[in-house]
Amino acid sequence: MSAEGKGKLLKIYLNENARYEDKPLYEAITQKVLGMGIAGSMVFRGFEGSGFCCVSCRTHGLGMTISKCQPMVIEFVDTEEKLNAAVPIVKQMLKSGAMIMQDVDILFNQA
């Protein structure tokens, strides 16, 4: 998607330790959705979070993970049609977590 204009943002909340088959869930979801031709994605690791995958996820110390999980967010940006096609696939892969979709104005998008 190199065009500017209206689009959608799909956000997926999960924890770092979640797995799908033989790989980390965030990696499996990203590969699967990008394989569907979605324009772009970004994966973020959080310092602290709650409510999406467990009671509390937290990083302690100088970059050291002491908790059993660390929160993560995957973001995909594209058209509503393309992201709606990805939603049922991602739902099937998620055992816990959350997904939201938001309207976005794409102001610049060039690789």
KOLTORMAR-814623 format. One record per atom (N, C-alpha, C): residue in one letter; atom name; residue number from 1; x, z, y. Coordinates in pm, whole numbers, plus 32768, in hexadecimal, padded with zeros to 4 digits. Each point is the difference from the previous one (the first is absolute). Example, Ala and Ser with C-alpha at 12.3 -4.5 7.8 and 13.67 -1.06 7.14 Angstrom:
% KOLTORMAR-814623
{res = a	atom = N	n = 1	x = 8527	z = 830C	y = 7DC7};
{res = a	atom = CA	n = 1	x = 7FA7	z = 8000	y = 8077};
{res = a	atom = C	n = 1	x = 805A	z = 8000	y = 8078};
{res = s	atom = N	n = 2	x = 7FDD	z = 7FB8	y = 8069};
{res = s	atom = CA	n = 2	x = 8052	z = 8006	y = 8077};
{res = s	atom = C	n = 2	x = 7FB3	z = 8049	y = 806D};
***
This chain:
% KOLTORMAR-814623
{res = m	atom = N	n = 1	x = 8055	z = 8000	y = 7F8A};
{res = m	atom = CA	n = 1	x = 7FAB	z = 8000	y = 8076};
{res = m	atom = C	n = 1	x = 8059	z = 8000	y = 807B};
{res = s	atom = N	n = 2	x = 8014	z = 7F8E	y = 803D};
{res = s	atom = CA	n = 2	x = 8052	z = 7FFA	y = 8077};
{res = s	atom = C	n = 2	x = 7FAB	z = 7FF7	y = 807E};
{res = a	atom = N	n = 3	x = 7F7F	z = 7FF6	y = 7FEE};
{res = a	atom = CA	n = 3	x = 7FA6	z = 7FF5	y = 8073};
{res = a	atom = C	n = 3	x = 7FE7	z = 8088	y = 803F};
{res = e	atom = N	n = 4	x = 7FDE	z = 7FFB	y = 807F};
{res = e	atom = CA	n = 4	x = 7FD8	z = 8079	y = 8046};
{res = e	atom = C	n = 4	x = 7F68	z = 8002	y = 8005};
{res = g	atom = N	n = 5	x = 7FC7	z = 8078	y = 8013};
{res = g	atom = CA	n = 5	x = 7F70	z = 800B	y = 8009};
{res = g	atom = C	n = 5	x = 7FCC	z = 8075	y = 7FB0};
{res = k	atom = N	n = 6	x = 7F84	z = 7FF5	y = 7FD5};
{res = k	atom = CA	n = 6	x = 7FBF	z = 806C	y = 7FB6};
{res = k	atom = C	n = 6	x = 802F	z = 8002	y = 7F6F};
{res = g	atom = N	n = 7	x = 800F	z = 8077	y = 7FCC};
{res = g	atom = CA	n = 7	x = 8027	z = 8011	y = 7F75};
{res = g	atom = C	n = 7	x = 7FD6	z = 8089	y = 7FCF};
{res = k	atom = N	n = 8	x = 8032	z = 8026	y = 7F8D};
{res = k	atom = CA	n = 8	x = 7FE3	z = 8082	y = 7FC3};
{res = k	atom = C	n = 8	x = 8081	z = 8042	y = 7FD4};
{res = l	atom = N	n = 9	x = 7FFD	z = 8084	y = 7FFF};
{res = l	atom = CA	n = 9	x = 806F	z = 8052	y = 7FCF};
{res = l	atom = C	n = 9	x = 7FCB	z = 8053	y = 7F8D};
{res = l	atom = N	n = 10	x = 803C	z = 7FEF	y = 7F8B};
{res = l	atom = CA	n = 10	x = 7FDD	z = 8051	y = 7F8B};
{res = l	atom = C	n = 10	x = 806C	z = 8068	y = 7FEE};
{res = k	atom = N	n = 11	x = 7FDA	z = 8081	y = 8001};
{res = k	atom = CA	n = 11	x = 805E	z = 806D	y = 7FEB};
{res = k	atom = C	n = 11	x = 7FE0	z = 8045	y = 7F7E};
{res = i	atom = N	n = 12	x = 8068	z = 801A	y = 7FB3};
{res = i	atom = CA	n = 12	x = 7FF2	z = 8042	y = 7F7F};
{res = i	atom = C	n = 12	x = 8056	z = 807F	y = 8003};
{res = y	atom = N	n = 13	x = 7FC2	z = 8072	y = 7FE5};
{res = y	atom = CA	n = 13	x = 8044	z = 8081	y = 8000};
{res = y	atom = C	n = 13	x = 8015	z = 802B	y = 7F6F};
{res = l	atom = N	n = 14	x = 807A	z = 8024	y = 7FDE};
{res = l	atom = CA	n = 14	x = 8020	z = 8029	y = 7F78};
{res = l	atom = C	n = 14	x = 807B	z = 805A	y = 8003};
{res = n	atom = N	n = 15	x = 802B	z = 802D	y = 7F8B};
{res = n	atom = CA	n = 15	x = 807A	z = 804F	y = 7FFE};
{res = n	atom = C	n = 15	x = 806F	z = 7FB4	y = 7FBC};
{res = e	atom = N	n = 16	x = 8079	z = 8025	y = 8024};
{res = e	atom = CA	n = 16	x = 8078	z = 7FBB	y = 7FD5};
{res = e	atom = C	n = 16	x = 8012	z = 7FFD	y = 7F68};
{res = n	atom = N	n = 17	x = 7FD3	z = 8067	y = 7FBB};
{res = n	atom = CA	n = 17	x = 8016	z = 800A	y = 7F70};
{res = n	atom = C	n = 17	x = 7F99	z = 7FB7	y = 7FAC};
{res = a	atom = N	n = 18	x = 7F95	z = 7FCF	y = 803D};
{res = a	atom = CA	n = 18	x = 7F99	z = 7FB7	y = 7FB5};
{res = a	atom = C	n = 18	x = 803D	z = 7F81	y = 7FC4};
{res = r	atom = N	n = 19	x = 7FDA	z = 7FE3	y = 7F85};
{res = r	atom = CA	n = 19	x = 8038	z = 7F8C	y = 7FBA};
{res = r	atom = C	n = 19	x = 7F90	z = 7FA5	y = 7FCE};
{res = y	atom = N	n = 20	x = 8023	z = 7F83	y = 7FF0};
{res = y	atom = CA	n = 20	x = 7FA8	z = 7F9E	y = 7FC4};
{res = y	atom = C	n = 20	x = 8053	z = 7FB4	y = 7F9A};
{res = e	atom = N	n = 21	x = 7FDD	z = 800E	y = 7F83};
{res = e	atom = CA	n = 21	x = 804C	z = 7FC8	y = 7F92};
{res = e	atom = C	n = 21	x = 8091	z = 8031	y = 8009};
{res = d	atom = N	n = 22	x = 805F	z = 7FA7	y = 8013};
{res = d	atom = CA	n = 22	x = 808D	z = 8029	y = 7FFB};
{res = d	atom = C	n = 22	x = 8044	z = 800C	y = 8088};
{res = k	atom = N	n = 23	x = 7FB3	z = 8003	y = 806E};
{res = k	atom = CA	n = 23	x = 803E	z = 8005	y = 8084};
{res = k	atom = C	n = 23	x = 7FB4	z = 805C	y = 805F};
{res = p	atom = N	n = 24	x = 803E	z = 8025	y = 806F};
{res = p	atom = CA	n = 24	x = 7FB9	z = 8050	y = 8063};
{res = p	atom = C	n = 24	x = 7F82	z = 7FB8	y = 8030};
{res = l	atom = N	n = 25	x = 7F94	z = 804B	y = 8013};
{res = l	atom = CA	n = 25	x = 7F81	z = 7FC5	y = 8027};
{res = l	atom = C	n = 25	x = 800A	z = 7FB1	y = 8082};
{res = y	atom = N	n = 26	x = 8046	z = 8037	y = 8063};
{res = y	atom = CA	n = 26	x = 800B	z = 7FBA	y = 807F};
{res = y	atom = C	n = 26	x = 8043	z = 7F77	y = 7FEF};
{res = e	atom = N	n = 27	x = 8061	z = 7FF8	y = 7FA8};
{res = e	atom = CA	n = 27	x = 8044	z = 7F82	y = 7FE5};
{res = e	atom = C	n = 27	x = 7FA3	z = 7F9F	y = 7FB5};
{res = a	atom = N	n = 28	x = 7FB8	z = 8032	y = 7F9D};
{res = a	atom = CA	n = 28	x = 7FA4	z = 7FAC	y = 7FB2};
{res = a	atom = C	n = 28	x = 7F92	z = 7FC8	y = 8058};
{res = i	atom = N	n = 29	x = 7FC6	z = 8056	y = 8058};
{res = i	atom = CA	n = 29	x = 7F95	z = 7FD2	y = 8059};
{res = i	atom = C	n = 29	x = 8036	z = 7F96	y = 8060};
{res = t	atom = N	n = 30	x = 8072	z = 801B	y = 803B};
{res = t	atom = CA	n = 30	x = 8039	z = 7FA1	y = 8060};
{res = t	atom = C	n = 30	x = 801B	z = 7F79	y = 7FBE};
{res = q	atom = N	n = 31	x = 803C	z = 8000	y = 7F8B};
{res = q	atom = CA	n = 31	x = 801C	z = 7F82	y = 7FBB};
{res = q	atom = C	n = 31	x = 7F80	z = 7FB5	y = 7FDD};
{res = k	atom = N	n = 32	x = 7F9D	z = 8049	y = 7FCE};
{res = k	atom = CA	n = 32	x = 7F81	z = 7FC2	y = 7FD7};
{res = k	atom = C	n = 32	x = 7FB9	z = 7FC1	y = 8077};
{res = v	atom = N	n = 33	x = 7FF5	z = 804C	y = 806D};
{res = v	atom = CA	n = 33	x = 7FB6	z = 7FCF	y = 8075};
{res = v	atom = C	n = 33	x = 804B	z = 7F8F	y = 8046};
{res = l	atom = N	n = 34	x = 8082	z = 800C	y = 800E};
{res = l	atom = CA	n = 34	x = 804C	z = 7F93	y = 803E};
{res = l	atom = C	n = 34	x = 7FFA	z = 7F81	y = 7FAA};
{res = g	atom = N	n = 35	x = 7FF5	z = 8012	y = 7F7C};
{res = g	atom = CA	n = 35	x = 7FF0	z = 7F8F	y = 7FA5};
{res = g	atom = C	n = 35	x = 7F7C	z = 7FB7	y = 8014};
{res = m	atom = N	n = 36	x = 7FA1	z = 8040	y = 8044};
{res = m	atom = CA	n = 36	x = 7F7F	z = 7FC2	y = 801F};
{res = m	atom = C	n = 36	x = 8007	z = 7FB0	y = 8082};
{res = g	atom = N	n = 37	x = 8076	z = 7FFC	y = 803E};
{res = g	atom = CA	n = 37	x = 8010	z = 7FB2	y = 807A};
{res = g	atom = C	n = 37	x = 7FE2	z = 804C	y = 8080};
{res = i	atom = N	n = 38	x = 7FFF	z = 8084	y = 7FFB};
{res = i	atom = CA	n = 38	x = 7FE9	z = 8050	y = 8077};
{res = i	atom = C	n = 38	x = 8076	z = 7FED	y = 805F};
{res = a	atom = N	n = 39	x = 7FE4	z = 7FFD	y = 8082};
{res = a	atom = CA	n = 39	x = 8064	z = 7FDD	y = 8065};
{res = a	atom = C	n = 39	x = 8076	z = 8060	y = 8006};
{res = g	atom = N	n = 40	x = 7FE7	z = 8081	y = 7FFA};
{res = g	atom = CA	n = 40	x = 8070	z = 805C	y = 800E};
{res = g	atom = C	n = 40	x = 7FDC	z = 808D	y = 7FDA};
{res = s	atom = N	n = 41	x = 806A	z = 8051	y = 7FE9};
{res = s	atom = CA	n = 41	x = 7FE9	z = 808B	y = 7FDA};
{res = s	atom = C	n = 41	x = 8073	z = 8057	y = 8031};
{res = m	atom = N	n = 42	x = 7FE7	z = 8082	y = 7FFF};
{res = m	atom = CA	n = 42	x = 8065	z = 8063	y = 8022};
{res = m	atom = C	n = 42	x = 7FDF	z = 807E	y = 7FB2};
{res = v	atom = N	n = 43	x = 8067	z = 8042	y = 7FCA};
{res = v	atom = CA	n = 43	x = 7FEF	z = 807D	y = 7FB6};
{res = v	atom = C	n = 43	x = 8046	z = 806E	y = 804E};
{res = f	atom = N	n = 44	x = 7FB9	z = 806F	y = 8018};
{res = f	atom = CA	n = 44	x = 8035	z = 8071	y = 804C};
{res = f	atom = C	n = 44	x = 8003	z = 807C	y = 7FA8};
{res = r	atom = N	n = 45	x = 8068	z = 8050	y = 800C};
{res = r	atom = CA	n = 45	x = 8007	z = 8083	y = 7FBE};
{res = r	atom = C	n = 45	x = 7FE5	z = 8069	y = 806B};
{res = g	atom = N	n = 46	x = 7FA4	z = 805D	y = 7FE1};
{res = g	atom = CA	n = 46	x = 7FDD	z = 8068	y = 805F};
{res = g	atom = C	n = 46	x = 8050	z = 807F	y = 7FEB};
{res = f	atom = N	n = 47	x = 8006	z = 8051	y = 8066};
{res = f	atom = CA	n = 47	x = 8042	z = 8082	y = 7FF6};
{res = f	atom = C	n = 47	x = 7FA3	z = 8069	y = 7FC8};
{res = e	atom = N	n = 48	x = 7F80	z = 7FF4	y = 8021};
{res = e	atom = CA	n = 48	x = 7F9F	z = 8065	y = 7FD6};
{res = e	atom = C	n = 48	x = 7F77	z = 7FC0	y = 7FFC};
{res = g	atom = N	n = 49	x = 7FAB	z = 8031	y = 7FA6};
{res = g	atom = CA	n = 49	x = 7F79	z = 7FCD	y = 7FF9};
{res = g	atom = C	n = 49	x = 7FAA	z = 8056	y = 7FA5};
{res = s	atom = N	n = 50	x = 7F7D	z = 7FED	y = 8008};
{res = s	atom = CA	n = 50	x = 7FA5	z = 8049	y = 7FA7};
{res = s	atom = C	n = 50	x = 7F7E	z = 7FB3	y = 7FF4};
{res = g	atom = N	n = 51	x = 7FBB	z = 8019	y = 7F91};
{res = g	atom = CA	n = 51	x = 7F7B	z = 7FCB	y = 7FEF};
{res = g	atom = C	n = 51	x = 7FF3	z = 7F7A	y = 7FBC};
{res = f	atom = N	n = 52	x = 806B	z = 7FB2	y = 7FF5};
{res = f	atom = CA	n = 52	x = 7FF4	z = 7F7C	y = 7FC5};
{res = f	atom = C	n = 52	x = 802B	z = 7FFB	y = 7F6E};
{res = c	atom = N	n = 53	x = 8064	z = 804F	y = 7FDC};
{res = c	atom = CA	n = 53	x = 8032	z = 7FF7	y = 7F77};
{res = c	atom = C	n = 53	x = 8011	z = 808A	y = 7FC1};
{res = c	atom = N	n = 54	x = 800F	z = 8066	y = 804F};
{res = c	atom = CA	n = 54	x = 8010	z = 8088	y = 7FCC};
{res = c	atom = C	n = 54	x = 7FE3	z = 8061	y = 8071};
{res = v	atom = N	n = 55	x = 8005	z = 8080	y = 7FE3};
{res = v	atom = CA	n = 55	x = 7FE0	z = 8064	y = 8065};
{res = v	atom = C	n = 55	x = 805F	z = 7FF6	y = 8077};
{res = s	atom = N	n = 56	x = 8082	z = 7FF3	y = 7FE6};
{res = s	atom = CA	n = 56	x = 8060	z = 7FF6	y = 806C};
{res = s	atom = C	n = 56	x = 807D	z = 7FB9	y = 7FD1};
{res = c	atom = N	n = 57	x = 802D	z = 7F9F	y = 804E};
{res = c	atom = CA	n = 57	x = 807E	z = 7FBA	y = 7FE8};
{res = c	atom = C	n = 57	x = 8058	z = 801F	y = 8078};
{res = r	atom = N	n = 58	x = 807E	z = 801F	y = 7FE6};
{res = r	atom = CA	n = 58	x = 8056	z = 8025	y = 806F};
{res = r	atom = C	n = 58	x = 8092	z = 7FEC	y = 7FE0};
{res = t	atom = N	n = 59	x = 804C	z = 7FD8	y = 8065};
{res = t	atom = CA	n = 59	x = 8091	z = 7FF8	y = 7FF7};
{res = t	atom = C	n = 59	x = 8039	z = 807A	y = 8046};
{res = h	atom = N	n = 60	x = 8060	z = 8040	y = 7FC1};
{res = h	atom = CA	n = 60	x = 8042	z = 8074	y = 803B};
{res = h	atom = C	n = 60	x = 8093	z = 7FE1	y = 8014};
{res = g	atom = N	n = 61	x = 803D	z = 8038	y = 8064};
{res = g	atom = CA	n = 61	x = 8090	z = 7FF1	y = 8013};
{res = g	atom = C	n = 61	x = 8024	z = 7F7C	y = 803F};
{res = l	atom = N	n = 62	x = 807E	z = 7FE2	y = 7FFD};
{res = l	atom = CA	n = 62	x = 8035	z = 7F88	y = 8041};
{res = l	atom = C	n = 62	x = 7FF4	z = 7F86	y = 7FA5};
{res = g	atom = N	n = 63	x = 7F88	z = 7FC9	y = 7FF8};
{res = g	atom = CA	n = 63	x = 7FE9	z = 7F89	y = 7FB0};
{res = g	atom = C	n = 63	x = 7FF4	z = 8019	y = 7F6B};
{res = m	atom = N	n = 64	x = 7FFD	z = 807E	y = 7FD6};
{res = m	atom = CA	n = 64	x = 7FF4	z = 801E	y = 7F72};
{res = m	atom = C	n = 64	x = 7F6E	z = 8015	y = 7FDB};
{res = t	atom = N	n = 65	x = 7FD7	z = 7FC8	y = 7F92};
{res = t	atom = CA	n = 65	x = 7F79	z = 8014	y = 7FCF};
{res = t	atom = C	n = 65	x = 8000	z = 8074	y = 7F9F};
{res = i	atom = N	n = 66	x = 7FB5	z = 8067	y = 8021};
{res = i	atom = CA	n = 66	x = 7FF8	z = 8075	y = 7FA9};
{res = i	atom = C	n = 66	x = 7F77	z = 8007	y = 7FBC};
{res = s	atom = N	n = 67	x = 7F9C	z = 7FC2	y = 803D};
{res = s	atom = CA	n = 67	x = 7F7A	z = 8004	y = 7FC7};
{res = s	atom = C	n = 67	x = 7FF9	z = 7FA3	y = 7F87};
{res = k	atom = N	n = 68	x = 7F91	z = 800A	y = 7FB6};
{res = k	atom = CA	n = 68	x = 7FF0	z = 7FAA	y = 7F8A};
{res = k	atom = C	n = 68	x = 7FDA	z = 7F72	y = 8025};
{res = c	atom = N	n = 69	x = 7FD7	z = 7FEB	y = 8079};
{res = c	atom = CA	n = 69	x = 7FE0	z = 7F78	y = 802C};
{res = c	atom = C	n = 69	x = 8016	z = 7FF5	y = 8096};
{res = q	atom = N	n = 70	x = 8008	z = 7F86	y = 802C};
{res = q	atom = CA	n = 70	x = 800E	z = 7FE4	y = 808E};
{res = q	atom = C	n = 70	x = 7F99	z = 7F97	y = 8024};
{res = p	atom = N	n = 71	x = 7FBA	z = 8012	y = 806F};
{res = p	atom = CA	n = 71	x = 7F97	z = 7FA0	y = 8023};
{res = p	atom = C	n = 71	x = 803B	z = 7F79	y = 8028};
{res = m	atom = N	n = 72	x = 7FB4	z = 7F97	y = 7FDF};
{res = m	atom = CA	n = 72	x = 8029	z = 7F78	y = 8024};
{res = m	atom = C	n = 72	x = 7F85	z = 7FB4	y = 8033};
{res = v	atom = N	n = 73	x = 801B	z = 7F9C	y = 8053};
{res = v	atom = CA	n = 73	x = 7F97	z = 7FA8	y = 8032};
{res = v	atom = C	n = 73	x = 8032	z = 7F71	y = 7FF2};
{res = i	atom = N	n = 74	x = 7FAA	z = 7FA9	y = 7FCA};
{res = i	atom = CA	n = 74	x = 801B	z = 7F70	y = 7FFB};
{res = i	atom = C	n = 74	x = 7F9E	z = 7FBF	y = 8062};
{res = e	atom = N	n = 75	x = 8033	z = 7FA6	y = 8053};
{res = e	atom = CA	n = 75	x = 7FAA	z = 7FB6	y = 805C};
{res = e	atom = C	n = 75	x = 800A	z = 7F6B	y = 7FE4};
{res = f	atom = N	n = 76	x = 7F8D	z = 7FBE	y = 7FFF};
{res = f	atom = CA	n = 76	x = 7FF9	z = 7F6F	y = 7FF3};
{res = f	atom = C	n = 76	x = 7FB0	z = 7FCA	y = 8076};
{res = v	atom = N	n = 77	x = 802C	z = 7F92	y = 803A};
{res = v	atom = CA	n = 77	x = 7FB9	z = 7FC0	y = 806F};
{res = v	atom = C	n = 77	x = 7FE3	z = 7F70	y = 7FD9};
{res = d	atom = N	n = 78	x = 7F82	z = 7FD9	y = 8010};
{res = d	atom = CA	n = 78	x = 7FD9	z = 7F75	y = 7FE7};
{res = d	atom = C	n = 78	x = 7F6F	z = 7FF0	y = 802A};
{res = t	atom = N	n = 79	x = 7FBF	z = 7F98	y = 7FCE};
{res = t	atom = CA	n = 79	x = 7F73	z = 7FE9	y = 801D};
{res = t	atom = C	n = 79	x = 7FA9	z = 805F	y = 7FAD};
{res = e	atom = N	n = 80	x = 7F87	z = 8014	y = 802C};
{res = e	atom = CA	n = 80	x = 7FA2	z = 8056	y = 7FB7};
{res = e	atom = C	n = 80	x = 7FE7	z = 7FCA	y = 7F74};
{res = e	atom = N	n = 81	x = 7FF2	z = 7F7D	y = 7FF3};
{res = e	atom = CA	n = 81	x = 7FE3	z = 7FC3	y = 7F7F};
{res = e	atom = C	n = 81	x = 806F	z = 801C	y = 7F9B};
{res = k	atom = N	n = 82	x = 807D	z = 7FEC	y = 802A};
{res = k	atom = CA	n = 82	x = 8070	z = 8015	y = 7FA5};
{res = k	atom = C	n = 82	x = 800E	z = 8092	y = 7FD8};
{res = l	atom = N	n = 83	x = 7FF0	z = 805A	y = 8061};
{res = l	atom = CA	n = 83	x = 800E	z = 808E	y = 7FE0};
{res = l	atom = C	n = 83	x = 7F8B	z = 8031	y = 7FAB};
{res = n	atom = N	n = 84	x = 7F87	z = 7FCE	y = 8019};
{res = n	atom = CA	n = 84	x = 7F8F	z = 8026	y = 7FAB};
{res = n	atom = C	n = 84	x = 8016	z = 7FD6	y = 7F6F};
{res = a	atom = N	n = 85	x = 8044	z = 7F91	y = 7FEA};
{res = a	atom = CA	n = 85	x = 801E	z = 7FD5	y = 7F77};
{res = a	atom = C	n = 85	x = 8064	z = 805F	y = 7FBD};
{res = a	atom = N	n = 86	x = 8057	z = 803F	y = 804E};
{res = a	atom = CA	n = 86	x = 8064	z = 805B	y = 7FC9};
{res = a	atom = C	n = 86	x = 7FC8	z = 808B	y = 7FE0};
{res = v	atom = N	n = 87	x = 7F98	z = 8029	y = 8046};
{res = v	atom = CA	n = 87	x = 7FCB	z = 8089	y = 7FF2};
{res = v	atom = C	n = 87	x = 7FDD	z = 8024	y = 7F70};
{res = p	atom = N	n = 88	x = 7FB2	z = 7FB2	y = 7FB5};
{res = p	atom = CA	n = 88	x = 7FDD	z = 8029	y = 7F78};
{res = p	atom = C	n = 88	x = 807B	z = 800A	y = 7FA4};
{res = i	atom = N	n = 89	x = 8063	z = 7FAE	y = 8018};
{res = i	atom = CA	n = 89	x = 807A	z = 8005	y = 7FAF};
{res = i	atom = C	n = 89	x = 804C	z = 8081	y = 801B};
{res = v	atom = N	n = 90	x = 800E	z = 8023	y = 8080};
{res = v	atom = CA	n = 90	x = 8045	z = 807C	y = 8024};
{res = v	atom = C	n = 90	x = 7FB2	z = 8079	y = 7FCD};
{res = k	atom = N	n = 91	x = 7F7C	z = 7FFF	y = 800C};
{res = k	atom = CA	n = 91	x = 7FAD	z = 8070	y = 7FCE};
{res = k	atom = C	n = 91	x = 8019	z = 8018	y = 7F6C};
{res = q	atom = N	n = 92	x = 800E	z = 7F94	y = 7FB4};
{res = q	atom = CA	n = 92	x = 8019	z = 800D	y = 7F70};
{res = q	atom = C	n = 92	x = 8088	z = 803F	y = 7FE5};
{res = m	atom = N	n = 93	x = 8061	z = 7FE9	y = 8058};
{res = m	atom = CA	n = 93	x = 8087	z = 8034	y = 7FED};
{res = m	atom = C	n = 93	x = 800E	z = 8092	y = 802C};
{res = l	atom = N	n = 94	x = 7FAE	z = 802B	y = 8061};
{res = l	atom = CA	n = 94	x = 8008	z = 8089	y = 8036};
{res = l	atom = C	n = 94	x = 7FBC	z = 8064	y = 7FA3};
{res = k	atom = N	n = 95	x = 8042	z = 806C	y = 7FE2};
{res = k	atom = CA	n = 95	x = 7FC0	z = 806E	y = 7FB7};
{res = k	atom = C	n = 95	x = 7FD7	z = 806D	y = 8063};
{res = s	atom = N	n = 96	x = 804C	z = 8011	y = 806A};
{res = s	atom = CA	n = 96	x = 7FDE	z = 805B	y = 806E};
{res = s	atom = C	n = 96	x = 8039	z = 7FC3	y = 807F};
{res = g	atom = N	n = 97	x = 7FC8	z = 8026	y = 8070};
{res = g	atom = CA	n = 97	x = 802B	z = 7FCA	y = 807F};
{res = g	atom = C	n = 97	x = 7F89	z = 7FD7	y = 8052};
{res = a	atom = N	n = 98	x = 8015	z = 7FA8	y = 8060};
{res = a	atom = CA	n = 98	x = 7F94	z = 7FD2	y = 8057};
{res = a	atom = C	n = 98	x = 8023	z = 7F76	y = 8037};
{res = m	atom = N	n = 99	x = 7F99	z = 7FB7	y = 8029};
{res = m	atom = CA	n = 99	x = 8011	z = 7F7E	y = 8042};
{res = m	atom = C	n = 99	x = 7FA4	z = 7FFB	y = 8078};
{res = i	atom = N	n = 100	x = 8032	z = 7FC7	y = 806C};
{res = i	atom = CA	n = 100	x = 7FAB	z = 7FE6	y = 8074};
{res = i	atom = C	n = 100	x = 801D	z = 7F73	y = 8031};
{res = m	atom = N	n = 101	x = 7F9E	z = 7FC5	y = 8045};
{res = m	atom = CA	n = 101	x = 8015	z = 7F7E	y = 803D};
{res = m	atom = C	n = 101	x = 7FD3	z = 800A	y = 8091};
{res = q	atom = N	n = 102	x = 8052	z = 7FC8	y = 8059};
{res = q	atom = CA	n = 102	x = 7FE3	z = 8006	y = 808F};
{res = q	atom = C	n = 102	x = 8009	z = 7F74	y = 803D};
{res = d	atom = N	n = 103	x = 7FB5	z = 7FEC	y = 806B};
{res = d	atom = CA	n = 103	x = 800D	z = 7F87	y = 804F};
{res = d	atom = C	n = 103	x = 8082	z = 8007	y = 8050};
{res = v	atom = N	n = 104	x = 8045	z = 7F90	y = 800B};
{res = v	atom = CA	n = 104	x = 8078	z = 7FFA	y = 8052};
{res = v	atom = C	n = 104	x = 8000	z = 7F81	y = 8053};
{res = d	atom = N	n = 105	x = 8043	z = 8006	y = 8071};
{res = d	atom = CA	n = 105	x = 801D	z = 7F8B	y = 8051};
{res = d	atom = C	n = 105	x = 8092	z = 7FDF	y = 7FE9};
{res = i	atom = N	n = 106	x = 801B	z = 7F8D	y = 7FC6};
{res = i	atom = CA	n = 106	x = 8089	z = 7FD7	y = 7FE5};
{res = i	atom = C	n = 106	x = 8035	z = 7FBE	y = 807E};
{res = l	atom = N	n = 107	x = 8061	z = 8043	y = 803F};
{res = l	atom = CA	n = 107	x = 8034	z = 7FD1	y = 8080};
{res = l	atom = C	n = 107	x = 807B	z = 7FA8	y = 7FEF};
{res = f	atom = N	n = 108	x = 804C	z = 8019	y = 7F96};
{res = f	atom = CA	n = 108	x = 8078	z = 7FB0	y = 7FE5};
{res = f	atom = C	n = 108	x = 801F	z = 8010	y = 7F6E};
{res = n	atom = N	n = 109	x = 801E	z = 7F90	y = 7FBB};
{res = n	atom = CA	n = 109	x = 8022	z = 8006	y = 7F72};
{res = n	atom = C	n = 109	x = 8050	z = 7F84	y = 7FDB};
{res = q	atom = N	n = 110	x = 8083	z = 800A	y = 8009};
{res = q	atom = CA	n = 110	x = 8058	z = 7F93	y = 7FDB};
{res = q	atom = C	n = 110	x = 8070	z = 8038	y = 7FA9};
{res = a	atom = N	n = 111	x = 8018	z = 7FC2	y = 7F8F};
{res = a	atom = CA	n = 111	x = 806E	z = 802F	y = 7FAA};
{res = a	atom = C	n = 111	x = 8082	z = 7FBE	y = 8028};
***
